[in-house]
């Protein structure tokens, strides 16, 4: 009977063990000695109320990337079929979870002690960077007793209440605790004893006491654990702000992540960091290949190591192509691009408290936020690289301040940086010291090959095609670039690509076709505020008829004009005549009275019934000329509920002879622009591209008056629209841009609403619920130079009765239209009167 009873008990125990393996998807044959996937077992403590929220978020983010297995431990009546869940018998969800924590460790010991090298205890509000966890654990001897965590002795309120000896500590449970197999083997048999002898209500303190007593080791006394296992003291709002911080980048675990939405957000950010690291590793491998092919004297044009033995398994025509090592493997060198002419030389910008640029319209200006963010990213990455091995030598180098720097950007090659940094050198092993030091950094951030993705009917292909046109070795082009670097060759490819696209676009336009012909296009309504200017308006109507009506066929016109006794009847007659000749087109106008206000004119037009919510409104000025390419770009760059388009237009300089400009006593006229020689030379065919040079105009970076946006987006209640209390021209566009930026900053409000529990993005909110709806979607702002949008010069008169801000803006625009830097230089250096 005894033998039979023992046999039955053994069978039940074996089936129980098999069930435990099935929960985590582990095969009975998998052991640390024969599998790389048995490094660590992570036990996540959760509760029944959090299984479908925080626990699921953990499992769907970092939980599936653990270099081992993961299981969730909850109360005995918990059920979650799609999670690896262990319902601990006799355990409930009361807090503090002392029994749950100890029984989880006991379960690990009973079922998995010989199947993993390490065992981690985690909460369901911790994020673990599994790739760094694996690297960290593989660097430590798991055969020795190890108890790793962020050491603590309690706060001031707990002083004297934890029953800790002067040399005792515990591993704080929030950021996670890691035990070696040997530690768990020593402690687990004594867990019933530890549960019967609790001295405090803190489960992490009691686990630490148990480990100290039966394994004979304390929690790691290591200051670095505060950054490796990081705890954020912000509570529910932890990790709801900017994730680009030293703490986030240097940590293995991040705690607490209280909301599932933040867990997914944090995971997406970490995946982006991993992608950057993989790209950097790929570039280093390409550099190794480039160096080896040079040592083996393999010609650059040759893609084989030997006849029939390719360097890469896939060629350029395949989606699995790994790239051109002659381009991606180019050694960083500030002089690798050698300009052939003086015009090819790119000047450096000087970075200090302000940004100084010799060729910028504003030579001294505030450092843009995008540049600040880029510099911060560069410095952080460099410091991480410097400190990768410094800690092994008992020292650390900390960044203090960017003293000054130089920067240049070549749109075909990349960004070069020279930075002077103030650092602090700290040695904490041996002879301790802290010394301030200055170091120069020479950094090159290279662009890689252009990748082209063709979007057909809104479908984006999953793989990009690398542009690598094959050139015959016997052609002159190949010989001309034979001694150039890989980046020179790719720049040649880029220029060829762009030239080909321009020729294709011009061909379609000349045939009266749009590149998007045959596809459904939303209608564009050109909205023009107008006061007088009948002669200029006649030119605009000719432009509109030739391009919008005859070529595009899906663009309408809405004029919001202030009535003037002399010119308004002429303008109305022009519009009525055009409308009669094109009865199927929507050509409308509004008549307004009073003092001119661009904001009021736009507001009335936007709210009028002459345009529909699904129309794209493009707010334009009467001095602009445009082509069919302009309309295509508007449709491409305006995305409903997501993006608005503010093109950077090309603004014409004063075309009069330089000798008449800035002459003593010279003043601009205040009426309509007089006829000049350039008027007679201007082509009447508005489809012909305008000649863009540095001498005849400039791209107006600080002009925001031209806007492309859907009417439905413009009428949103949370977007205030255009200000109607500004008289005259100017400032209303800046106010509108500020409104859009303020709207976009509500993304932070959305994160705060999630953190405060006022909104759950994964739950459907009943219409009668008191919880406020989530903030509206952002409207991103897209800006880019558009050479097909040209502002024709007209003399500017700045009325002294304008508001101060408007008057200064007017004077700035007037000064910019005088002429180019080279023209002004020649004018001043050859004028004795001005000198």
Buried (B, 14 or more C-beta within 10 A) or exposed (E): EEEEEEEEEEEEEEEEBEEBBEBBEBEEEBEBEEBEBBBBBBBBBBBBEBBBBBBBBBBBBBBEBBBBBBBBBBBEEBEBEEBBBBBBEEBBBEEBBBBBBBBBBBBBBEBBBEBBBBBBBBBBBBBBBBBBBBEBBBEBEBEEBBBBBBBBBBEEEBEEEBEBEEEBBBBBBBBBBBBBBBBBBBBBEBBEEBBEEBEBEBBBBBBBBBBBBBBEBBBBEEEEBBBBBBBBEEEBBBBBEEBEBEBBBBBBBBBBBBBBBBBBBBBEBBEEBBEEEEEEEBBEBBBEBBEBBEEEEBEBEEBEEEEEEEBBEEEBEEEEBBBBBBBBBBEBEEEBBEEEEEEEEBEBBBBEEEBBBEEEBEEEEEBEEEBBEBBBBBBBBBBEEBBEEBEEEEBBBEBEEBEEBBBBEBEBBBBBBBBBBEBBBBBEEEEEEEEEEEEEBEBBBBBBBBEEEEEEEEEEEEEBBBBBEEBEEEEEEEEEBEEBBBBBBBBBBBEBBEEEEEEEBBEBBEEEEBBBBEEEBBBBBBBBBBBBBBEBBBBBBBBBBBBBBEBBBBBBBBBBBBBBEEBBEBBBEBBEEBBEEBEEBBBBBBEBEEEBBBBBBBBBBBEBEBBEEEBBBBBBBBBBBBBBBBBBBBBBBBBBEEBBBBBBBBBBBBBBEBEEBBEEEEEBEEEBBEEBEEEEEBEEEBBEBBEBEEEBBBBBBEBBBBBBBBBBBBEBEEBBBBBBEBBBBBBBBBBBBEBBEEBBEBEEEBBBBBBEEBBBEEEEBEEEEEEEEBBBBBBEBBEEEBBBBBBBBBBBEBEEEBEEEBBBBBEEBBEBBBBBEEBBEEBEEEBEEEE
